[in-house]
Amino acid sequence: MASIPVFNADGQQTGQMEIDPAWLGGKVRPKLLKQAVVVHLDRTRQYSARTRSRSMVKGSTRKLYRQKGTGRARMGTIRTNIRRGGGVAFAKLAGARRLELPRKMRALAGRNAVLAKVEAADAAIVEGFVLDAPRTKAMARMLAAVGAESGCVFTTDELDRNVYLSGRNIPKADVRTVRDLNAYDILRRKKLIFTRPAFEAYCRMVSGRGGN
């Protein structure tokens, strides 16, 4: 079993909780994690670039002049890519193929990213942190107390508006629910912080899934 330290809102360690590494894939797979990150970044691209190929440019398809006997270089149509106003040789077209990752691989990558943070001692659980209103200073103070001031993903069991509003202005701090966690978000930040209810919900969610 792997252990994750539990802190209170003041940064004092109050205990630890355990999670079975088999629930998280058993071992860290760097190649899978890299593939998940590459696919995620590819899916965030707009793919809005468009250029016209020679078949899309207006102009006659007639050969400009005969092939031989003119003393000039051979030349095709006016649409050729070597002429000004012609088409682009390797045009960027609409509907470019996006990278994809199978659902099971994507899910395994998310669990593997959590395992990587646990093994690197970059995962922690915070209990007793409750906000009755958005308070950025209070949240920043708590993150600094648990050693997450350099960047973290703060995970809640359900959407907490006060926590979300408190964390969105803190540099390098992302607030996510358990179901919104993905490999890219976890890996791009130094620390992974769970609230205690979020960690318990996460364990329930992954406990029925094997490492393969």
PyMOL CGO cylinders between C-alpha atoms (Angstrom):
from pymol import cmd
from pymol.cgo import CYLINDER

trace = [
    CYLINDER, 0.00, 0.00, 0.00, 1.12, 3.57, -0.69, 0.3, 1, 1, 1, 1, 1, 1,
    CYLINDER, 1.12, 3.57, -0.69, 0.76, 6.23, 1.98, 0.3, 1, 1, 1, 1, 1, 1,
    CYLINDER, 0.76, 6.23, 1.98, -0.33, 9.84, 1.50, 0.3, 1, 1, 1, 1, 1, 1,
    CYLINDER, -0.33, 9.84, 1.50, 0.12, 12.35, 4.35, 0.3, 1, 1, 1, 1, 1, 1,
    CYLINDER, 0.12, 12.35, 4.35, -2.92, 14.10, 5.80, 0.3, 1, 1, 1, 1, 1, 1,
    CYLINDER, -2.92, 14.10, 5.80, -2.65, 17.74, 6.91, 0.3, 1, 1, 1, 1, 1, 1,
    CYLINDER, -2.65, 17.74, 6.91, -5.00, 20.15, 8.58, 0.3, 1, 1, 1, 1, 1, 1,
    CYLINDER, -5.00, 20.15, 8.58, -5.59, 23.64, 7.23, 0.3, 1, 1, 1, 1, 1, 1,
    CYLINDER, -5.59, 23.64, 7.23, -2.67, 24.95, 9.30, 0.3, 1, 1, 1, 1, 1, 1,
    CYLINDER, -2.67, 24.95, 9.30, -0.18, 22.60, 7.63, 0.3, 1, 1, 1, 1, 1, 1,
    CYLINDER, -0.18, 22.60, 7.63, 0.22, 20.23, 10.58, 0.3, 1, 1, 1, 1, 1, 1,
    CYLINDER, 0.22, 20.23, 10.58, 0.35, 16.55, 9.66, 0.3, 1, 1, 1, 1, 1, 1,
    CYLINDER, 0.35, 16.55, 9.66, -2.44, 14.70, 11.43, 0.3, 1, 1, 1, 1, 1, 1,
    CYLINDER, -2.44, 14.70, 11.43, -1.95, 11.25, 9.96, 0.3, 1, 1, 1, 1, 1, 1,
    CYLINDER, -1.95, 11.25, 9.96, -1.85, 9.41, 6.69, 0.3, 1, 1, 1, 1, 1, 1,
    CYLINDER, -1.85, 9.41, 6.69, -4.14, 7.50, 4.37, 0.3, 1, 1, 1, 1, 1, 1,
    CYLINDER, -4.14, 7.50, 4.37, -3.33, 4.54, 2.18, 0.3, 1, 1, 1, 1, 1, 1,
    CYLINDER, -3.33, 4.54, 2.18, -4.17, 3.64, -1.39, 0.3, 1, 1, 1, 1, 1, 1,
    CYLINDER, -4.17, 3.64, -1.39, -3.45, 0.43, -3.28, 0.3, 1, 1, 1, 1, 1, 1,
    CYLINDER, -3.45, 0.43, -3.28, -0.98, 1.11, -6.14, 0.3, 1, 1, 1, 1, 1, 1,
    CYLINDER, -0.98, 1.11, -6.14, -2.78, -1.58, -8.15, 0.3, 1, 1, 1, 1, 1, 1,
    CYLINDER, -2.78, -1.58, -8.15, -5.80, 0.74, -8.33, 0.3, 1, 1, 1, 1, 1, 1,
    CYLINDER, -5.80, 0.74, -8.33, -3.54, 3.30, -10.02, 0.3, 1, 1, 1, 1, 1, 1,
    CYLINDER, -3.54, 3.30, -10.02, -2.01, 0.96, -12.57, 0.3, 1, 1, 1, 1, 1, 1,
    CYLINDER, -2.01, 0.96, -12.57, 0.57, -0.80, -10.42, 0.3, 1, 1, 1, 1, 1, 1,
    CYLINDER, 0.57, -0.80, -10.42, 3.54, 1.03, -11.92, 0.3, 1, 1, 1, 1, 1, 1,
    CYLINDER, 3.54, 1.03, -11.92, 4.27, 4.35, -13.59, 0.3, 1, 1, 1, 1, 1, 1,
    CYLINDER, 4.27, 4.35, -13.59, 4.31, 4.19, -17.40, 0.3, 1, 1, 1, 1, 1, 1,
    CYLINDER, 4.31, 4.19, -17.40, 6.27, 7.23, -18.66, 0.3, 1, 1, 1, 1, 1, 1,
    CYLINDER, 6.27, 7.23, -18.66, 5.54, 6.53, -22.34, 0.3, 1, 1, 1, 1, 1, 1,
    CYLINDER, 5.54, 6.53, -22.34, 1.80, 6.39, -21.69, 0.3, 1, 1, 1, 1, 1, 1,
    CYLINDER, 1.80, 6.39, -21.69, 1.92, 9.61, -19.69, 0.3, 1, 1, 1, 1, 1, 1,
    CYLINDER, 1.92, 9.61, -19.69, 3.81, 11.37, -22.47, 0.3, 1, 1, 1, 1, 1, 1,
    CYLINDER, 3.81, 11.37, -22.47, 1.32, 10.10, -25.04, 0.3, 1, 1, 1, 1, 1, 1,
    CYLINDER, 1.32, 10.10, -25.04, -1.59, 11.35, -22.91, 0.3, 1, 1, 1, 1, 1, 1,
    CYLINDER, -1.59, 11.35, -22.91, -0.03, 14.82, -22.63, 0.3, 1, 1, 1, 1, 1, 1,
    CYLINDER, -0.03, 14.82, -22.63, 0.70, 15.03, -26.38, 0.3, 1, 1, 1, 1, 1, 1,
    CYLINDER, 0.70, 15.03, -26.38, -2.88, 14.01, -27.25, 0.3, 1, 1, 1, 1, 1, 1,
    CYLINDER, -2.88, 14.01, -27.25, -4.35, 16.47, -24.73, 0.3, 1, 1, 1, 1, 1, 1,
    CYLINDER, -4.35, 16.47, -24.73, -2.34, 19.36, -26.15, 0.3, 1, 1, 1, 1, 1, 1,
    CYLINDER, -2.34, 19.36, -26.15, -3.29, 18.33, -29.68, 0.3, 1, 1, 1, 1, 1, 1,
    CYLINDER, -3.29, 18.33, -29.68, -6.98, 18.36, -28.73, 0.3, 1, 1, 1, 1, 1, 1,
    CYLINDER, -6.98, 18.36, -28.73, -6.67, 21.94, -27.46, 0.3, 1, 1, 1, 1, 1, 1,
    CYLINDER, -6.67, 21.94, -27.46, -5.43, 23.24, -30.83, 0.3, 1, 1, 1, 1, 1, 1,
    CYLINDER, -5.43, 23.24, -30.83, -7.92, 25.12, -32.99, 0.3, 1, 1, 1, 1, 1, 1,
    CYLINDER, -7.92, 25.12, -32.99, -6.78, 23.72, -36.34, 0.3, 1, 1, 1, 1, 1, 1,
    CYLINDER, -6.78, 23.72, -36.34, -8.07, 26.91, -37.95, 0.3, 1, 1, 1, 1, 1, 1,
    CYLINDER, -8.07, 26.91, -37.95, -5.20, 27.42, -40.43, 0.3, 1, 1, 1, 1, 1, 1,
    CYLINDER, -5.20, 27.42, -40.43, -6.39, 27.15, -44.03, 0.3, 1, 1, 1, 1, 1, 1,
    CYLINDER, -6.39, 27.15, -44.03, -4.46, 27.47, -47.31, 0.3, 1, 1, 1, 1, 1, 1,
    CYLINDER, -4.46, 27.47, -47.31, -5.51, 26.71, -50.88, 0.3, 1, 1, 1, 1, 1, 1,
    CYLINDER, -5.51, 26.71, -50.88, -3.96, 23.98, -52.98, 0.3, 1, 1, 1, 1, 1, 1,
    CYLINDER, -3.96, 23.98, -52.98, -3.42, 24.37, -56.74, 0.3, 1, 1, 1, 1, 1, 1,
    CYLINDER, -3.42, 24.37, -56.74, -6.78, 22.72, -57.42, 0.3, 1, 1, 1, 1, 1, 1,
    CYLINDER, -6.78, 22.72, -57.42, -8.55, 25.33, -55.28, 0.3, 1, 1, 1, 1, 1, 1,
    CYLINDER, -8.55, 25.33, -55.28, -6.98, 28.40, -56.93, 0.3, 1, 1, 1, 1, 1, 1,
    CYLINDER, -6.98, 28.40, -56.93, -8.86, 30.09, -59.76, 0.3, 1, 1, 1, 1, 1, 1,
    CYLINDER, -8.86, 30.09, -59.76, -7.18, 30.06, -63.13, 0.3, 1, 1, 1, 1, 1, 1,
    CYLINDER, -7.18, 30.06, -63.13, -6.95, 28.22, -66.42, 0.3, 1, 1, 1, 1, 1, 1,
    CYLINDER, -6.95, 28.22, -66.42, -5.76, 24.63, -66.53, 0.3, 1, 1, 1, 1, 1, 1,
    CYLINDER, -5.76, 24.63, -66.53, -4.16, 25.21, -69.96, 0.3, 1, 1, 1, 1, 1, 1,
    CYLINDER, -4.16, 25.21, -69.96, -0.40, 24.83, -70.21, 0.3, 1, 1, 1, 1, 1, 1,
    CYLINDER, -0.40, 24.83, -70.21, 1.05, 28.35, -70.46, 0.3, 1, 1, 1, 1, 1, 1,
    CYLINDER, 1.05, 28.35, -70.46, 3.25, 27.58, -73.48, 0.3, 1, 1, 1, 1, 1, 1,
    CYLINDER, 3.25, 27.58, -73.48, 4.62, 24.56, -75.27, 0.3, 1, 1, 1, 1, 1, 1,
    CYLINDER, 4.62, 24.56, -75.27, 7.16, 22.35, -73.57, 0.3, 1, 1, 1, 1, 1, 1,
    CYLINDER, 7.16, 22.35, -73.57, 10.05, 22.70, -76.04, 0.3, 1, 1, 1, 1, 1, 1,
    CYLINDER, 10.05, 22.70, -76.04, 11.48, 25.14, -78.51, 0.3, 1, 1, 1, 1, 1, 1,
    CYLINDER, 11.48, 25.14, -78.51, 10.94, 28.39, -76.62, 0.3, 1, 1, 1, 1, 1, 1,
    CYLINDER, 10.94, 28.39, -76.62, 14.31, 28.56, -74.86, 0.3, 1, 1, 1, 1, 1, 1,
    CYLINDER, 14.31, 28.56, -74.86, 12.49, 29.03, -71.58, 0.3, 1, 1, 1, 1, 1, 1,
    CYLINDER, 12.49, 29.03, -71.58, 12.07, 26.73, -68.63, 0.3, 1, 1, 1, 1, 1, 1,
    CYLINDER, 12.07, 26.73, -68.63, 9.24, 24.26, -68.89, 0.3, 1, 1, 1, 1, 1, 1,
    CYLINDER, 9.24, 24.26, -68.89, 6.01, 25.52, -67.31, 0.3, 1, 1, 1, 1, 1, 1,
    CYLINDER, 6.01, 25.52, -67.31, 2.65, 24.02, -66.50, 0.3, 1, 1, 1, 1, 1, 1,
    CYLINDER, 2.65, 24.02, -66.50, -0.53, 25.87, -65.59, 0.3, 1, 1, 1, 1, 1, 1,
    CYLINDER, -0.53, 25.87, -65.59, -0.88, 29.28, -63.99, 0.3, 1, 1, 1, 1, 1, 1,
    CYLINDER, -0.88, 29.28, -63.99, -2.04, 27.54, -60.80, 0.3, 1, 1, 1, 1, 1, 1,
    CYLINDER, -2.04, 27.54, -60.80, 1.32, 25.94, -60.14, 0.3, 1, 1, 1, 1, 1, 1,
    CYLINDER, 1.32, 25.94, -60.14, 2.80, 26.56, -56.74, 0.3, 1, 1, 1, 1, 1, 1,
    CYLINDER, 2.80, 26.56, -56.74, 6.01, 28.10, -58.13, 0.3, 1, 1, 1, 1, 1, 1,
    CYLINDER, 6.01, 28.10, -58.13, 4.15, 31.06, -59.61, 0.3, 1, 1, 1, 1, 1, 1,
    CYLINDER, 4.15, 31.06, -59.61, 2.92, 34.07, -57.68, 0.3, 1, 1, 1, 1, 1, 1,
    CYLINDER, 2.92, 34.07, -57.68, -0.79, 33.66, -56.98, 0.3, 1, 1, 1, 1, 1, 1,
    CYLINDER, -0.79, 33.66, -56.98, -0.63, 29.93, -57.47, 0.3, 1, 1, 1, 1, 1, 1,
    CYLINDER, -0.63, 29.93, -57.47, -1.66, 27.26, -55.03, 0.3, 1, 1, 1, 1, 1, 1,
    CYLINDER, -1.66, 27.26, -55.03, 0.31, 26.05, -52.02, 0.3, 1, 1, 1, 1, 1, 1,
    CYLINDER, 0.31, 26.05, -52.02, 2.30, 22.86, -52.51, 0.3, 1, 1, 1, 1, 1, 1,
    CYLINDER, 2.30, 22.86, -52.51, 1.27, 21.25, -49.22, 0.3, 1, 1, 1, 1, 1, 1,
    CYLINDER, 1.27, 21.25, -49.22, -1.92, 23.05, -48.34, 0.3, 1, 1, 1, 1, 1, 1,
    CYLINDER, -1.92, 23.05, -48.34, -3.37, 23.06, -44.82, 0.3, 1, 1, 1, 1, 1, 1,
    CYLINDER, -3.37, 23.06, -44.82, -6.89, 21.81, -45.26, 0.3, 1, 1, 1, 1, 1, 1,
    CYLINDER, -6.89, 21.81, -45.26, -10.00, 21.81, -43.08, 0.3, 1, 1, 1, 1, 1, 1,
    CYLINDER, -10.00, 21.81, -43.08, -10.75, 18.72, -41.06, 0.3, 1, 1, 1, 1, 1, 1,
    CYLINDER, -10.75, 18.72, -41.06, -7.16, 17.89, -40.16, 0.3, 1, 1, 1, 1, 1, 1,
    CYLINDER, -7.16, 17.89, -40.16, -6.87, 14.59, -38.34, 0.3, 1, 1, 1, 1, 1, 1,
    CYLINDER, -6.87, 14.59, -38.34, -6.62, 14.99, -34.59, 0.3, 1, 1, 1, 1, 1, 1,
    CYLINDER, -6.62, 14.99, -34.59, -4.70, 12.65, -32.33, 0.3, 1, 1, 1, 1, 1, 1,
    CYLINDER, -4.70, 12.65, -32.33, -6.78, 10.30, -30.22, 0.3, 1, 1, 1, 1, 1, 1,
    CYLINDER, -6.78, 10.30, -30.22, -6.23, 8.08, -27.18, 0.3, 1, 1, 1, 1, 1, 1,
    CYLINDER, -6.23, 8.08, -27.18, -8.50, 5.10, -26.47, 0.3, 1, 1, 1, 1, 1, 1,
    CYLINDER, -8.50, 5.10, -26.47, -10.78, 5.55, -23.48, 0.3, 1, 1, 1, 1, 1, 1,
    CYLINDER, -10.78, 5.55, -23.48, -9.12, 2.83, -21.39, 0.3, 1, 1, 1, 1, 1, 1,
    CYLINDER, -9.12, 2.83, -21.39, -5.65, 4.20, -22.07, 0.3, 1, 1, 1, 1, 1, 1,
    CYLINDER, -5.65, 4.20, -22.07, -6.83, 7.70, -21.18, 0.3, 1, 1, 1, 1, 1, 1,
    CYLINDER, -6.83, 7.70, -21.18, -8.30, 6.46, -17.89, 0.3, 1, 1, 1, 1, 1, 1,
    CYLINDER, -8.30, 6.46, -17.89, -5.15, 4.48, -17.07, 0.3, 1, 1, 1, 1, 1, 1,
    CYLINDER, -5.15, 4.48, -17.07, -2.99, 7.52, -17.81, 0.3, 1, 1, 1, 1, 1, 1,
    CYLINDER, -2.99, 7.52, -17.81, -5.01, 9.59, -15.33, 0.3, 1, 1, 1, 1, 1, 1,
    CYLINDER, -5.01, 9.59, -15.33, -4.56, 6.98, -12.59, 0.3, 1, 1, 1, 1, 1, 1,
    CYLINDER, -4.56, 6.98, -12.59, -0.88, 6.59, -13.49, 0.3, 1, 1, 1, 1, 1, 1,
    CYLINDER, -0.88, 6.59, -13.49, -0.35, 10.33, -13.10, 0.3, 1, 1, 1, 1, 1, 1,
    CYLINDER, -0.35, 10.33, -13.10, -1.74, 10.13, -9.57, 0.3, 1, 1, 1, 1, 1, 1,
    CYLINDER, -1.74, 10.13, -9.57, 0.59, 7.19, -8.84, 0.3, 1, 1, 1, 1, 1, 1,
    CYLINDER, 0.59, 7.19, -8.84, 3.55, 9.22, -10.11, 0.3, 1, 1, 1, 1, 1, 1,
    CYLINDER, 3.55, 9.22, -10.11, 2.71, 12.03, -7.67, 0.3, 1, 1, 1, 1, 1, 1,
    CYLINDER, 2.71, 12.03, -7.67, 2.27, 9.58, -4.80, 0.3, 1, 1, 1, 1, 1, 1,
    CYLINDER, 2.27, 9.58, -4.80, 5.61, 7.89, -5.47, 0.3, 1, 1, 1, 1, 1, 1,
    CYLINDER, 5.61, 7.89, -5.47, 7.35, 11.28, -5.73, 0.3, 1, 1, 1, 1, 1, 1,
    CYLINDER, 7.35, 11.28, -5.73, 5.84, 12.37, -2.38, 0.3, 1, 1, 1, 1, 1, 1,
    CYLINDER, 5.84, 12.37, -2.38, 4.06, 15.20, -4.19, 0.3, 1, 1, 1, 1, 1, 1,
    CYLINDER, 4.06, 15.20, -4.19, 0.54, 14.16, -3.16, 0.3, 1, 1, 1, 1, 1, 1,
    CYLINDER, 0.54, 14.16, -3.16, -1.22, 15.25, 0.03, 0.3, 1, 1, 1, 1, 1, 1,
    CYLINDER, -1.22, 15.25, 0.03, -4.64, 15.31, 1.66, 0.3, 1, 1, 1, 1, 1, 1,
    CYLINDER, -4.64, 15.31, 1.66, -6.11, 18.33, 3.45, 0.3, 1, 1, 1, 1, 1, 1,
    CYLINDER, -6.11, 18.33, 3.45, -8.93, 17.98, 5.94, 0.3, 1, 1, 1, 1, 1, 1,
    CYLINDER, -8.93, 17.98, 5.94, -11.00, 20.58, 7.70, 0.3, 1, 1, 1, 1, 1, 1,
    CYLINDER, -11.00, 20.58, 7.70, -10.58, 23.28, 5.05, 0.3, 1, 1, 1, 1, 1, 1,
    CYLINDER, -10.58, 23.28, 5.05, -13.98, 24.93, 4.55, 0.3, 1, 1, 1, 1, 1, 1,
    CYLINDER, -13.98, 24.93, 4.55, -14.76, 28.34, 3.08, 0.3, 1, 1, 1, 1, 1, 1,
    CYLINDER, -14.76, 28.34, 3.08, -18.09, 30.08, 3.74, 0.3, 1, 1, 1, 1, 1, 1,
    CYLINDER, -18.09, 30.08, 3.74, -17.24, 32.67, 1.07, 0.3, 1, 1, 1, 1, 1, 1,
    CYLINDER, -17.24, 32.67, 1.07, -14.54, 33.18, -1.59, 0.3, 1, 1, 1, 1, 1, 1,
    CYLINDER, -14.54, 33.18, -1.59, -11.32, 33.99, 0.28, 0.3, 1, 1, 1, 1, 1, 1,
    CYLINDER, -11.32, 33.99, 0.28, -8.18, 33.93, -1.85, 0.3, 1, 1, 1, 1, 1, 1,
    CYLINDER, -8.18, 33.93, -1.85, -5.88, 34.84, 1.04, 0.3, 1, 1, 1, 1, 1, 1,
    CYLINDER, -5.88, 34.84, 1.04, -7.17, 31.97, 3.16, 0.3, 1, 1, 1, 1, 1, 1,
    CYLINDER, -7.17, 31.97, 3.16, -6.65, 29.47, 0.39, 0.3, 1, 1, 1, 1, 1, 1,
    CYLINDER, -6.65, 29.47, 0.39, -3.19, 30.80, -0.48, 0.3, 1, 1, 1, 1, 1, 1,
    CYLINDER, -3.19, 30.80, -0.48, -2.25, 30.57, 3.20, 0.3, 1, 1, 1, 1, 1, 1,
    CYLINDER, -2.25, 30.57, 3.20, -3.42, 26.96, 3.38, 0.3, 1, 1, 1, 1, 1, 1,
    CYLINDER, -3.42, 26.96, 3.38, -1.55, 25.96, 0.20, 0.3, 1, 1, 1, 1, 1, 1,
    CYLINDER, -1.55, 25.96, 0.20, 1.64, 27.54, 1.52, 0.3, 1, 1, 1, 1, 1, 1,
    CYLINDER, 1.64, 27.54, 1.52, 1.20, 25.69, 4.81, 0.3, 1, 1, 1, 1, 1, 1,
    CYLINDER, 1.20, 25.69, 4.81, 1.08, 22.30, 3.09, 0.3, 1, 1, 1, 1, 1, 1,
    CYLINDER, 1.08, 22.30, 3.09, 3.99, 23.14, 0.78, 0.3, 1, 1, 1, 1, 1, 1,
    CYLINDER, 3.99, 23.14, 0.78, 1.98, 23.66, -2.39, 0.3, 1, 1, 1, 1, 1, 1,
    CYLINDER, 1.98, 23.66, -2.39, 2.69, 27.34, -3.00, 0.3, 1, 1, 1, 1, 1, 1,
    CYLINDER, 2.69, 27.34, -3.00, 4.84, 26.55, -6.07, 0.3, 1, 1, 1, 1, 1, 1,
    CYLINDER, 4.84, 26.55, -6.07, 1.88, 25.06, -7.93, 0.3, 1, 1, 1, 1, 1, 1,
    CYLINDER, 1.88, 25.06, -7.93, -0.79, 22.44, -7.38, 0.3, 1, 1, 1, 1, 1, 1,
    CYLINDER, -0.79, 22.44, -7.38, -4.01, 20.83, -8.48, 0.3, 1, 1, 1, 1, 1, 1,
    CYLINDER, -4.01, 20.83, -8.48, -6.51, 21.16, -5.63, 0.3, 1, 1, 1, 1, 1, 1,
    CYLINDER, -6.51, 21.16, -5.63, -9.14, 18.45, -5.91, 0.3, 1, 1, 1, 1, 1, 1,
    CYLINDER, -9.14, 18.45, -5.91, -12.64, 18.51, -4.40, 0.3, 1, 1, 1, 1, 1, 1,
    CYLINDER, -12.64, 18.51, -4.40, -15.29, 15.79, -4.41, 0.3, 1, 1, 1, 1, 1, 1,
    CYLINDER, -15.29, 15.79, -4.41, -17.95, 18.07, -5.89, 0.3, 1, 1, 1, 1, 1, 1,
    CYLINDER, -17.95, 18.07, -5.89, -17.88, 21.54, -7.41, 0.3, 1, 1, 1, 1, 1, 1,
    CYLINDER, -17.88, 21.54, -7.41, -17.30, 24.00, -4.56, 0.3, 1, 1, 1, 1, 1, 1,
    CYLINDER, -17.30, 24.00, -4.56, -17.94, 27.51, -5.81, 0.3, 1, 1, 1, 1, 1, 1,
    CYLINDER, -17.94, 27.51, -5.81, -16.17, 29.19, -2.89, 0.3, 1, 1, 1, 1, 1, 1,
    CYLINDER, -16.17, 29.19, -2.89, -13.04, 27.07, -3.31, 0.3, 1, 1, 1, 1, 1, 1,
    CYLINDER, -13.04, 27.07, -3.31, -13.06, 27.56, -7.07, 0.3, 1, 1, 1, 1, 1, 1,
    CYLINDER, -13.06, 27.56, -7.07, -13.36, 31.34, -6.83, 0.3, 1, 1, 1, 1, 1, 1,
    CYLINDER, -13.36, 31.34, -6.83, -10.70, 31.43, -4.11, 0.3, 1, 1, 1, 1, 1, 1,
    CYLINDER, -10.70, 31.43, -4.11, -8.20, 29.45, -6.16, 0.3, 1, 1, 1, 1, 1, 1,
    CYLINDER, -8.20, 29.45, -6.16, -8.61, 30.83, -9.66, 0.3, 1, 1, 1, 1, 1, 1,
    CYLINDER, -8.61, 30.83, -9.66, -6.50, 33.94, -8.99, 0.3, 1, 1, 1, 1, 1, 1,
    CYLINDER, -6.50, 33.94, -8.99, -3.64, 32.04, -7.35, 0.3, 1, 1, 1, 1, 1, 1,
    CYLINDER, -3.64, 32.04, -7.35, -0.77, 31.55, -9.85, 0.3, 1, 1, 1, 1, 1, 1,
    CYLINDER, -0.77, 31.55, -9.85, -0.18, 27.93, -10.85, 0.3, 1, 1, 1, 1, 1, 1,
    CYLINDER, -0.18, 27.93, -10.85, -3.12, 26.68, -8.79, 0.3, 1, 1, 1, 1, 1, 1,
    CYLINDER, -3.12, 26.68, -8.79, -5.91, 24.72, -10.48, 0.3, 1, 1, 1, 1, 1, 1,
    CYLINDER, -5.91, 24.72, -10.48, -9.13, 23.62, -8.80, 0.3, 1, 1, 1, 1, 1, 1,
    CYLINDER, -9.13, 23.62, -8.80, -10.68, 20.42, -10.17, 0.3, 1, 1, 1, 1, 1, 1,
    CYLINDER, -10.68, 20.42, -10.17, -13.32, 17.94, -9.10, 0.3, 1, 1, 1, 1, 1, 1,
    CYLINDER, -13.32, 17.94, -9.10, -12.42, 14.26, -8.86, 0.3, 1, 1, 1, 1, 1, 1,
    CYLINDER, -12.42, 14.26, -8.86, -14.21, 13.44, -12.10, 0.3, 1, 1, 1, 1, 1, 1,
    CYLINDER, -14.21, 13.44, -12.10, -12.46, 16.24, -13.98, 0.3, 1, 1, 1, 1, 1, 1,
    CYLINDER, -12.46, 16.24, -13.98, -8.92, 15.05, -13.17, 0.3, 1, 1, 1, 1, 1, 1,
    CYLINDER, -8.92, 15.05, -13.17, -6.78, 14.11, -16.15, 0.3, 1, 1, 1, 1, 1, 1,
    CYLINDER, -6.78, 14.11, -16.15, -3.15, 13.23, -16.67, 0.3, 1, 1, 1, 1, 1, 1,
    CYLINDER, -3.15, 13.23, -16.67, -2.19, 16.59, -18.19, 0.3, 1, 1, 1, 1, 1, 1,
    CYLINDER, -2.19, 16.59, -18.19, -3.61, 18.70, -15.35, 0.3, 1, 1, 1, 1, 1, 1,
    CYLINDER, -3.61, 18.70, -15.35, -1.95, 16.49, -12.73, 0.3, 1, 1, 1, 1, 1, 1,
    CYLINDER, -1.95, 16.49, -12.73, 1.47, 16.42, -14.38, 0.3, 1, 1, 1, 1, 1, 1,
    CYLINDER, 1.47, 16.42, -14.38, 1.73, 20.11, -15.23, 0.3, 1, 1, 1, 1, 1, 1,
    CYLINDER, 1.73, 20.11, -15.23, 1.63, 21.13, -11.55, 0.3, 1, 1, 1, 1, 1, 1,
    CYLINDER, 1.63, 21.13, -11.55, 4.11, 20.27, -8.81, 0.3, 1, 1, 1, 1, 1, 1,
    CYLINDER, 4.11, 20.27, -8.81, 1.66, 19.07, -6.14, 0.3, 1, 1, 1, 1, 1, 1,
    CYLINDER, 1.66, 19.07, -6.14, -1.58, 17.11, -6.13, 0.3, 1, 1, 1, 1, 1, 1,
    CYLINDER, -1.58, 17.11, -6.13, -3.80, 18.06, -3.19, 0.3, 1, 1, 1, 1, 1, 1,
    CYLINDER, -3.80, 18.06, -3.19, -7.02, 16.23, -2.27, 0.3, 1, 1, 1, 1, 1, 1,
    CYLINDER, -7.02, 16.23, -2.27, -9.59, 17.22, 0.28, 0.3, 1, 1, 1, 1, 1, 1,
    CYLINDER, -9.59, 17.22, 0.28, -10.40, 14.23, 2.47, 0.3, 1, 1, 1, 1, 1, 1,
    CYLINDER, -10.40, 14.23, 2.47, -13.88, 13.72, 0.90, 0.3, 1, 1, 1, 1, 1, 1,
    CYLINDER, -13.88, 13.72, 0.90, -12.29, 14.02, -2.55, 0.3, 1, 1, 1, 1, 1, 1,
    CYLINDER, -12.29, 14.02, -2.55, -9.69, 11.37, -1.74, 0.3, 1, 1, 1, 1, 1, 1,
    CYLINDER, -9.69, 11.37, -1.74, -12.33, 9.01, -0.39, 0.3, 1, 1, 1, 1, 1, 1,
    CYLINDER, -12.33, 9.01, -0.39, -14.45, 9.57, -3.51, 0.3, 1, 1, 1, 1, 1, 1,
    CYLINDER, -14.45, 9.57, -3.51, -11.41, 8.98, -5.72, 0.3, 1, 1, 1, 1, 1, 1,
    CYLINDER, -11.41, 8.98, -5.72, -10.60, 5.70, -3.96, 0.3, 1, 1, 1, 1, 1, 1,
    CYLINDER, -10.60, 5.70, -3.96, -14.17, 4.52, -4.47, 0.3, 1, 1, 1, 1, 1, 1,
    CYLINDER, -14.17, 4.52, -4.47, -13.97, 5.47, -8.13, 0.3, 1, 1, 1, 1, 1, 1,
    CYLINDER, -13.97, 5.47, -8.13, -10.72, 3.62, -8.89, 0.3, 1, 1, 1, 1, 1, 1,
    CYLINDER, -10.72, 3.62, -8.89, -10.97, 0.68, -6.49, 0.3, 1, 1, 1, 1, 1, 1,
    CYLINDER, -10.97, 0.68, -6.49, -12.92, -1.43, -8.95, 0.3, 1, 1, 1, 1, 1, 1,
    CYLINDER, -12.92, -1.43, -8.95, -10.43, -0.96, -11.79, 0.3, 1, 1, 1, 1, 1, 1,
    CYLINDER, -10.43, -0.96, -11.79, -7.38, -3.14, -12.26, 0.3, 1, 1, 1, 1, 1, 1,
    CYLINDER, -7.38, -3.14, -12.26, -3.89, -2.06, -13.21, 0.3, 1, 1, 1, 1, 1, 1,
    CYLINDER, -3.89, -2.06, -13.21, -4.03, -3.33, -16.77, 0.3, 1, 1, 1, 1, 1, 1,
]
cmd.load_cgo(trace, "trace")
